[in-house]
């Protein structure tokens, strides 16, 4: 009986070891290319080119671009409450207009839409100018008579100007040309509510693939500060203000660390003699673990160019 029990224990131990080995093998494969075999989305294209800061010749020291969260990571020695990251990514995700605003606009225009004047203009005034009710009220206050068609044409002109600006960008605003018409419609509907227009549009939603979610997160938020490709900067270059490329980050960080860095921040080593510093990267607390994990998954499946 004892021999039989011992044999069963050895068999159970052998099975457990085999399962652990299989789990480690799967984890290693996932680290090299997360979620292998995911279906390709024909609407998705790789991230390429330089950061918007490089495009403008700016550094984080002399701009508010990309710093709309207003929060930064821990300082060396600061006590940190550990948090378990949720790394699951659904095949399809429903995005609201507010989600599209968080992913594409909040990094510069803040949660309120007010921006950081004078460098980053408020979104609220232009959106209010597209409101039929507000245009009519302003005309009454100015004692100007205007027919319904004229007022509608004026409001429509401002609406179209805003969408063109979103799509093509401006002097300091990066283009959002990767957004589709339905994305723009949902985003604009949310902007009318953010601006408090009396005739705000009803909320709209979009259902997108995980790859599209990752693409929007990268191109809408990460692109502001990070180049697509390039080697990891030296510790001395980091102290001098260099920002790692997304290619180097995905190559050097596991997905959990990538998510943690983006959402909670992390102390990093910088300088000729590597010493711990609080990172310059803002903490994007308003992004979800899934959105950041989808960005990592997108960058791994559609390598930056």
N, C-alpha and C positions, 0 to 999 in steps of 0.2 A: 504493500500500500504506500509506504514511504517512498519507494523507488518510483512508483507511478506518479505521486505528487511532485517529486523532484523533476521528473520528465516534463510534466505539464508546465511547471514554473519556467523551465528552460525554454520550452516552446513559446510561452507567452513573452519571455524576455527577448527571444529572437525575433518575434513578430513586432514587438515594440521598437527594437533597434532598426528593423527594416522600414517601418513606417517613418521613423525619425529621419533615416537616410533619404527616403523619398521626399519628405517635406523639405529637407535642406536642399536637395537637388532642384525641386520646383522653385524654392525661394531664390536660389542662385540664378536660375533661368529668368525668373521674373525681374531680378535686379538688372540683368543685362538688357532685357527688352520686356518691360512690364506688359502683362496681359497679351502674350503672343497670340497670333492668329486672329486679332480683332479685324473686323471687316473694314475695308478702306472706304472712306467717304469721298466721292468724287468732287464735292464742293469744297473740300479742305486742301489748302496748299501749305507747304513748309514756310516757316519764318525765315526771312533772309535779310541781309543788309546790316547797316549800323543802327545804333540806338538813336532815338530822337535827340537826346542830349548831344551826341556826337554830330548829328546833322546840323544842329544849331551852334555848335562850338561852345557848349556850356558844360559846367561841372555842377555837382550837387551843392557845392559851396556858394554858387551865385545864382541859384534859381529855386523857385517853389514847385517847378514841374515835377510830378511824380511823388510829391510829399504831402498830398492831401489828407493822408490818414492822421497826420499830426502825432504819431506815436513811433517810438523807437525801441530797440531791443534792450536787454538787460546790460548793466555795467559789470565789469569783472568783480566777482565776489558777491554779487547780488543774489539773494535767495530766490530760487525759481520753483514755482509749484509745478511738478511734473504733470504732463497731460498725455493721454493716450490718443494718438492721431487715428482718425478714421480714414483708411486708405482705399476703401471700396469705391469703384466708379461704375455707375449704371450705364447700360448700353445707350439709353435714350434719356434725356433730361428736359424737363419743361422749364423754360425761362420766362420770367415776367419782364415787363419794361423796366421795373426797378432793378432786377438782376442785370439787365443789359447796361443800365446806368452805372451800377457798381463796377462792372467789369471793364467799361470803356471810358467813363467820365470821372468817377469819384477820385481817382488818384491825383487829379489836378484841380477839379472844381469842387472838391469836398462833398460831404453828404448833403449839404444845404443847397448846392448849386451856385453858391456865391463866389467861388474861386478865391484868388488871393490878389486883389487889386493892388497896384495898377498892372502888375505883370499878367495875371490871369483874370480875365473879365468874368463877370457874373453871367450865368445863363438865363437868369430870371427875367430881366428886362426884355431881351429879344423874344422870348417865348410869350411873354405877356403881350407883346406887340402883334402876335399872330392870333390873338383872341378877338373874335368878332365883338363880343360884349365889351371888352376893354377899349377897343378902337372906337366904338360908338360912344362910350362914356367920355373918352378924351375929346372927341369932336364936340360933344355937348358942352363940356367945360370950357372949350375954346370958342364957344358960340359960333361954330361952323356947321353949316347945313351940308349934309351929304346923303345921297341916295343909297338905298340898300346895296345896289350893285357895286357902287363905288367903294363902300365900306368892305364888302366881301372881297373885292379885288385887292384892296389894300392889305387885308389880313392874309389872304392867300399868297400875296407876293412875299410877305415876311416869312410865312411858313416855308415857302419854297427856298428862300435864301438860307434859312436855318438848315434845311436838309442838304443843300448844296455845300454849306460850310462843314457839316458833319462828314460828308462823303469826301470832299476834297481837302479839308483842313484849311489852315491859314498860316500866317507868318510864324506863329509859335505853336499852333495847334496841329498835331499829327493827323493825317487823313484817316478816316475810318472806312476806306474803300472796300474792305473785306466784309462789311456788313451788307446784308441783302435788304431788299425793299421791305420785306416783312419784319426784319429786325428794326429797321428805321421807324416803321410805323409803330411798333410796340414801344420803342424808346421814346419817340416823340409824344405818344399818349401819356407816358409817365411824366415827361417834362411838363406837360400842361398841368398836371396835378401838383408837381413839385413847386411850380411857379404860382400856384394858387389861383389859376384863372377860373372865373365863375362858370365858364362853359367847358370845363376840363373834359377831355375825352375819356371814354370807358377803357378800363385796363385791357390790354391785349397780351397774349402769351405766344410763345414759340416752343416747339418740341424739336430738339436738335440731338445729334449723335454725341457720344463722349468725345470724339475727335474734334467736332465743331466747338464744343464747350472748351476744350483745351486750347484750340486755336484762338478763340475770342479772348480767353484769359491772357494768353501770351501776347497777342498783338494789341490788346486793349490796355494792358497794365505793364507787363514786363518789358515790352518794346521801348518804353519811355527811357529807361536807363541802361538796358543790356543790349550789347551787340549780339548778333546771331552766332557767329563763330569766332574762334581765336583761342590761343593758349591761356591757361590760368596765369594771372599776373603774379609776380613775385611778392613776397611779404612786404618788401620795401616799396614796390609800386602800389600795393594796396593802401599803405599808409599815406602815399602821395595822392591818393584819390582815384586810382584805377578801379574799374568795375569789371568783374569777371563776365565772360560771355556765357550765354545760356548753354552752348555746346559744352563748355568746360564744367559748368555746374552739374549737368546731368551725368557727365562722365565721372565726376569725382564724388557725388553724393548719392546715397540711397534715397528712395522715394520718401521714407519717413523723415529723414533729416531735411530734405528739400521742403516738405510741407511745414515742418517745425520752424525752419528758418524764416519762411515767408509769413507765417501767421503769428509767431511768438518772438522771433528774433533769436540771435545767438551771439555769444562772445566769439570773436575771431582773433587769429594771430596776425599781427602786422609789424612792420619795421625791419631794419637790417638785422637787429637782434630781436627775433620774434617774441613779442610780448602781447598779452591779451588786451583787447580793446573792445569797446562797444561798437558794433557794426554801424555803418552809416545808412544802411538800408532801412527804410521805414517798415514798420510792422503792419501788414495788411490784414488786420483783425477782422475786417468786414468781408473777406473772402472765406469761403468754406473749405474744409479739408478736401472735399470732393473736387471742387474747382481747381485747387492747386495740384492735387494728384492727377487730375485730367490734363493739366498743363504739362506735367512731367511725362505722362503717358503719350501725349501728343508729340513732345519734343523727341521722345525715344522712337516713336513709330514713324514720324515724319521728320527726319534729322534736319536741323537748321542748315542753311546754305550761306 
